[in-house]
């Protein structure tokens, strides 16, 4: 059953149409604003120059702000698997949530249900792979934290709507906080690059590396986000590459 979608068009998009085959990614965001009326106003205000294709309210209602055939302005400076300016290749979904700078509440069950329905619809229509359903923090780890560690990536993966590892999580916990040696850390960072994260050739740029690791943890190891790679993270990264 496809989702019920209402329209609330935003003027913030590129006027040139794109083809369906240009759409390779779906990017999940939270609004980071305290109430959804302010968030919706911002996404539809021509002065802000920001938008998304879809907006999911607290009650699960789905609004279409920009038709997917047009490029919305949701990703900003971004990078994934060598693709830059991800706006050109993606559909953006904004979910109402106050975000880390406010109280960062749990997503409502109605929001999760609607997200699942919308993703199923979009993945089917635009042939987007599950591993290309990403968070804003994945493609812009230096700038963004959304949708954050409370977003249910694992639940979505069970419905084949996103990527998750296939490892036993109880066994994984025994590998947590066992630090990597220099060779293992180098292999881990190489794995992140293979998954899609921005490759960091500046080995002494620890801030950039830590931000990328935190983005990985927010997506795939959500109950400990410390920016420190350990054997749990390494094992997850190896499994994701295999899948």
Secondary structure, DSSP 4 states (H G I P E B T S, - for coil): -PPPEEE---S-EESS---GGG--EEEEEE--SSSHHHHHHHHT-TTT----SEEE-TT--EEE-S-TTSEES-S-S-EETTEESGGGGEEEEEE----TTTT-PPPPHHHHHHHHHHHHHHHHHHT--GGGEEEHHHH-TTT--TT-TTS-HHHHHHTTSS----S-HHHHHTTTT-B--HHHHHHHHHHHHHHTSPP---TT-HHHHHHHHHHHHHHH-TT---S--BHHHHHHHHHHHH-
